Amino acid sequence: MANFYQDNKDIIFHLNNMDLSKIVAFREKNFAEKTQFSEAPADYKDAMENFAMVLDVVGEISGDFIAPRAPEVDKEGAEFSDGEVKYAKGTAEAIDRLRKADLMGFTLPRRFGGLNLPKTMYSMAIEMVSRADASLMNIFGLQEISETIYRFGSEDQKERFLPRFARGEVMGAMALTEPNAGSDLQAVNLKGSIIANEKNGNWYLNGVKRFITNGCAQISLVMARSEDGSSGGRGLSLFIYERDNNMRIRRIEDKLGIHGSPTCEMQFANAPAELIGQRRFGLIKYTMALMNGARLAVSAQALGIAEAAYREADIYSQSRVQFGKPICQIPAVAEMLVNMKVALEAGRSFLYETSRLVDMKDCLEEAIEQNPERKQELHEDCKRYTKYAALFTPALKAYVTEMGNKVCYDALQVHGGNGYMRDFNIERHVRDVRITNIYEGTTQLQVIAAVGGIVSGTLFDRLNDYVQENDFSQIADLYSKAQELRRCLEQALIYLKEKNDKAYQEYHERRLVEMGNDVVLSYLLCIDALKSDRKKMVAHLFITKALPQVQSCLNYILSGDYGALEFGGLVLRGCPKQVIPQA
Ligand SMILES: Cc1cc2nc3c(=O)[nH]c(=O)nc-3n(C[C@H](O)[C@H](O)[C@H](O)COP(=O)(O)OP(=O)(O)OC[C@H]3O[C@@H](n4cnc5c(N)ncnc54)[C@H](O)[C@@H]3O)c2cc1C
């Protein structure tokens, strides 16, 4: 009997030590629902016990039901024939199992049939489902669609669509990408044109969406150009499309990994759709919110796959004997395993911190929407958490998905030649994790989204919160190293500001985000270290390794060298011109 919650002491550590009291009080409206719904908690303690129970159920289904089916799902994959997509047998069974356990309305309010759980709990659940079968998470994780309808849809839309999601009757898809619009979503061309008059508000979609996960779902959120003659983000709106005969799936992709998740090409021909929210806010407001939620989910997915890979490597290394001893006792292998474990625990702290920040932001936004008279009181906090969420979400995705790839790569290495063979699960994890730093925005795009929050000082504001809220004197040595990391980042930023060369800063953006992530993680692991001796070890191992890395980034930034983009790199590639303007 495998249970991916019970067997993961780190998730339990975090659940036992995190303070969700403000988030729970907001979401439960000070526990006002306890008289209305028998399952609503009576107080904070009750809510936390309820969270643990739900996670236990997800852990059991993941370990016992989903994981054993995953190798077969990977072999069978989703199929496509006669314009219809068929899930692999194990995928269909797993969806049914999750539906029967009432887990398809995770974050939706109870009045729509949901569980009203915070995103932080959803992140934990997604990690476990992804550890079991990364491709299933894409279908489970697309509950995000219903969350977007809840946040931005009309009351009528909420009532019509949300209970169907919560009952698991309908699945979702998020249709943004087009053949010519990937990272650059402003280029979206699909035309949502009014053919009836505006009073009736009838919209019809025409065009092609490509690479759409679960595009065969009953309900898709489709981003389309609604403003004739416009270009750029402000001409885009978001639509709810319910599947009918006016959308044809042209093909599904033959992919490297996540075989259970169908990636569809959708062709719309006068397909009727409903506008969600206001025109022109499709990309700048609704899709950004949708994508930020999905970025959290993909981060949790990468963490779950990496956890699975680490465990495979750990077990293998104990039974594989070379040179007369299990390979886990050979320092080079032991170091890989320890580094994986530390990176995973760092990733988990980062994921939960980010999820909490997003939960806080969402709660504050909702509280202001529902109680406009409290706007003045809540406005400052809402602004602060919005900034934190805007920085942490892309920074997290950049860290965890790259880390997940590295962990899977090393876990295969621990397996030696066996790791390359289909008989072992590890090769599946390596293939599955590879997509996580591509979809929902590549790492390069996450860097662009995160760097502003580092340069503007938002990151330091959050670090100052940590200092105010915690007494680090008990771990003075560790904390002084974390401070040293922070000083390196500050020094790099001062240098860049004085240099005042936009192109030079852009060249070093990825380094800045990586430095920022190491600094944040050092502080977060110091906070964890205050709660457990074991976590002191984790913090020590992380920070000791991060310090020389961050110092090396600083030295490179201080060198003033354009490196790869100046003469050296360009000559190497035979490029005739410099791509960087001279300062
Ligand atoms: C399996 C799979 C499932 C997907 N599911 C969905 C889905 O459900 N819904 C959906 O809408 N989309 C989905 N996508 C699309 C996915 O989000 C895009 O593939 C992704 O955002 C990258 O876009 P692109 O493939 O067009 O790459 P491009 O935008 O062409 O990028 C190519 C390379 O250039 C780099 N690059 C581009 N612009 C910049 C820049 N300004 N600065 C630095 N580097 C840059 C990128 O980082 C990348 O390395 C899916 C894709 C895949 C493969």
The ligand as an SDF file (V2000), in Angstrom:
LIG
                    3D

 53 58  0  0  0  0  0  0  0  0999 V2000
    3.6460   19.2850  -24.7680 C   0  0  0  0  0  0  0  0  0  0  0  0
    3.2090   20.6960  -24.8750 C   0  0  0  0  0  0  0  0  0  0  0  0
    2.0150   21.0870  -24.2880 C   0  0  0  0  0  0  0  0  0  0  0  0
    1.5840   22.4190  -24.3950 C   0  0  0  0  0  0  0  0  0  0  0  0
    0.3690   22.7770  -23.8630 N   0  0  0  0  0  0  0  0  0  0  0  0
   -0.1120   24.0320  -24.1100 C   0  0  0  0  0  0  0  0  0  0  0  0
   -1.4460   24.3920  -23.7060 C   0  0  0  0  0  0  0  0  0  0  0  0
   -2.1700   23.6210  -23.0770 O   0  0  0  0  0  0  0  0  0  0  0  0
   -1.9040   25.6190  -24.0450 N   0  0  0  0  0  0  0  0  0  0  0  0
   -1.1450   26.5170  -24.7380 C   0  0  0  0  0  0  0  0  0  0  0  0
   -1.6390   27.5980  -25.0260 O   0  0  0  0  0  0  0  0  0  0  0  0
    0.1220   26.2120  -25.1120 N   0  0  0  0  0  0  0  0  0  0  0  0
    0.6520   24.9980  -24.8170 C   0  0  0  0  0  0  0  0  0  0  0  0
    1.9240   24.6620  -25.2140 N   0  0  0  0  0  0  0  0  0  0  0  0
    2.7490   25.6620  -25.8920 C   0  0  0  0  0  0  0  0  0  0  0  0
    3.8820   26.1710  -25.0150 C   0  0  0  0  0  0  0  0  0  0  0  0
    3.3940   27.0020  -24.0020 O   0  0  0  0  0  0  0  0  0  0  0  0
    4.9050   26.8520  -25.9360 C   0  0  0  0  0  0  0  0  0  0  0  0
    5.5050   25.8150  -26.6960 O   0  0  0  0  0  0  0  0  0  0  0  0
    5.9530   27.6020  -25.1560 C   0  0  0  0  0  0  0  0  0  0  0  0
    5.4020   28.7350  -24.5230 O   0  0  0  0  0  0  0  0  0  0  0  0
    7.1070   28.0750  -26.0360 C   0  0  0  0  0  0  0  0  0  0  0  0
    6.6540   28.6480  -27.2180 O   0  0  0  0  0  0  0  0  0  0  0  0
    7.2180   28.1210  -28.6240 P   0  0  0  0  0  0  0  0  0  0  0  0
    7.1480   26.6390  -28.6220 O   0  0  0  0  0  0  0  0  0  0  0  0
    6.5170   28.8260  -29.7010 O   0  0  0  0  0  0  0  0  0  0  0  0
    8.7590   28.5270  -28.6140 O   0  0  0  0  0  0  0  0  0  0  0  0
    9.3710   29.9080  -29.1290 P   0  0  0  0  0  0  0  0  0  0  0  0
    8.5800   31.0420  -28.5670 O   0  0  0  0  0  0  0  0  0  0  0  0
    9.5450   29.8410  -30.5830 O   0  0  0  0  0  0  0  0  0  0  0  0
   10.8010   29.8850  -28.4180 O   0  0  0  0  0  0  0  0  0  0  0  0
   11.9380   29.2000  -28.9350 C   0  0  0  0  0  0  0  0  0  0  0  0
   13.1550   29.5330  -28.0650 C   0  0  0  0  0  0  0  0  0  0  0  0
   13.4080   30.9530  -28.0850 O   0  0  0  0  0  0  0  0  0  0  0  0
   13.4490   31.4590  -26.7650 C   0  0  0  0  0  0  0  0  0  0  0  0
   12.8380   32.7910  -26.7380 N   0  0  0  0  0  0  0  0  0  0  0  0
   11.7500   33.2280  -27.4170 C   0  0  0  0  0  0  0  0  0  0  0  0
   11.5020   34.5060  -27.1220 N   0  0  0  0  0  0  0  0  0  0  0  0
   12.4520   34.9070  -26.2340 C   0  0  0  0  0  0  0  0  0  0  0  0
   12.7460   36.1230  -25.5390 C   0  0  0  0  0  0  0  0  0  0  0  0
   12.0110   37.2260  -25.7140 N   0  0  0  0  0  0  0  0  0  0  0  0
   13.8110   36.1460  -24.7110 N   0  0  0  0  0  0  0  0  0  0  0  0
   14.5840   35.0410  -24.5160 C   0  0  0  0  0  0  0  0  0  0  0  0
   14.3560   33.8760  -25.1570 N   0  0  0  0  0  0  0  0  0  0  0  0
   13.3110   33.8010  -25.9830 C   0  0  0  0  0  0  0  0  0  0  0  0
   12.6170   30.4670  -25.9380 C   0  0  0  0  0  0  0  0  0  0  0  0
   12.9990   30.4990  -24.5700 O   0  0  0  0  0  0  0  0  0  0  0  0
   12.9820   29.1470  -26.6110 C   0  0  0  0  0  0  0  0  0  0  0  0
   14.2010   28.7020  -26.0900 O   0  0  0  0  0  0  0  0  0  0  0  0
    2.3900   23.3610  -25.0880 C   0  0  0  0  0  0  0  0  0  0  0  0
    3.6010   22.9610  -25.6470 C   0  0  0  0  0  0  0  0  0  0  0  0
    4.0050   21.6630  -25.5530 C   0  0  0  0  0  0  0  0  0  0  0  0
    5.3060   21.2740  -26.1980 C   0  0  0  0  0  0  0  0  0  0  0  0
  1  2  1  0
  2  3  1  0
  2 52  2  0
  3  4  2  0
  4  5  1  0
  4 50  1  0
  5  6  2  0
  6  7  1  0
  6 13  1  0
  7  8  2  0
  7  9  1  0
  9 10  1  0
 10 11  2  0
 10 12  1  0
 12 13  2  0
 13 14  1  0
 14 15  1  0
 14 50  1  0
 15 16  1  0
 16 17  1  0
 16 18  1  0
 18 19  1  0
 18 20  1  0
 20 21  1  0
 20 22  1  0
 22 23  1  0
 23 24  1  0
 24 25  2  0
 24 26  1  0
 24 27  1  0
 27 28  1  0
 28 29  2  0
 28 30  1  0
 28 31  1  0
 31 32  1  0
 32 33  1  0
 33 34  1  0
 33 48  1  0
 34 35  1  0
 35 36  1  0
 35 46  1  0
 36 37  1  0
 36 45  1  0
 37 38  2  0
 38 39  1  0
 39 40  1  0
 39 45  2  0
 40 41  1  0
 40 42  2  0
 42 43  1  0
 43 44  2  0
 44 45  1  0
 46 47  1  0
 46 48  1  0
 48 49  1  0
 50 51  2  0
 51 52  1  0
 52 53  1  0
M  END
$$$$
